[in-house]
Amino acid sequence: MDEHVRNPRLKVTVRIDDRLESSRIEVHGVVTAANIRALYVVCRRVTTKLPSHEIVIDLTHARVSAAAIEELRERARLSLLSSGIDASETPCRLRIVDPPTLLKTKEHV
C-alpha cells in the first residue's frame, strides 16, 4: 500500500480574493475520512474570520477517498460545516472543486 495512504498528511494554502468575496483552500496530499477533520478546522477558522465568504475547497492537487469526497459534497449541499472537533455545525457557503481521480483504497477510521 502507498505510504501516503497509510499515513495521510495534508498541506493547505488559504487564498483570499482581492474583492473579499471568497476564500480558496488549496489542498495537497491525501484526504481521507480519518483526516478530514483537519480540513474542517481550517474551513471553520476562515468562516469565523470572514463569515460572509464563500469557501472553495480546491482538491485538484489532492488525492481523495470516495468516503471523504461524499462527506464534503454533503456538507456543501447542506451549507453546514462540521466543527471537526465536536458535533456542532456552522452555516457556511461551501463549494468543492473535485479531484481528478478518487482513491480506491479501504479506509481505516
BELZIKA-V176849 format. One record per residue. RES is the residue in one small letter. PHI is phi as a letter, one per 20 degrees, with the letter a starting at -180 (999 if undefined). NEAR is the number of other ideal C-beta (glycine too) atoms within 12 Angstrom. Layout:
res,phi,near
RES,PHI,NEAR
RES,PHI,NEAR
This chain:
res,phi,near
m,999,14
d,f,14
e,g,10
h,f,21
v,f,24
r,f,17
n,c,15
p,f,32
r,c,21
l,d,31
k,c,20
v,c,29
t,c,19
v,d,26
r,d,20
i,d,19
d,f,15
d,f,8
r,e,11
l,l,15
e,d,15
s,b,26
s,c,35
r,d,29
i,d,42
e,e,24
v,d,39
h,c,22
g,o,30
v,d,34
v,d,43
t,c,36
a,f,27
a,f,24
n,d,34
i,f,35
r,g,25
a,f,28
l,f,44
y,f,35
v,f,24
v,f,31
c,f,40
r,f,31
r,f,25
v,f,33
t,f,32
t,f,19
k,f,16
l,c,25
p,f,18
s,e,17
h,f,29
e,e,27
i,d,43
v,d,29
i,e,43
d,e,29
l,d,35
t,f,19
h,d,24
a,d,37
r,d,30
v,c,40
s,f,32
a,f,22
a,f,24
a,f,39
i,f,31
e,f,20
e,f,32
l,f,40
r,f,22
e,f,19
r,f,33
a,f,26
r,f,15
l,e,17
s,l,17
l,c,23
l,d,37
s,f,29
s,f,23
g,n,23
i,d,15
d,c,12
a,e,9
s,f,13
e,c,21
t,c,27
p,f,19
c,a,35
r,e,27
l,c,36
r,c,24
i,d,31
v,d,24
d,f,25
p,f,27
p,f,14
t,b,15
l,d,23
l,f,28
k,d,14
t,c,22
k,f,15
e,d,26
h,d,15
v,e,13
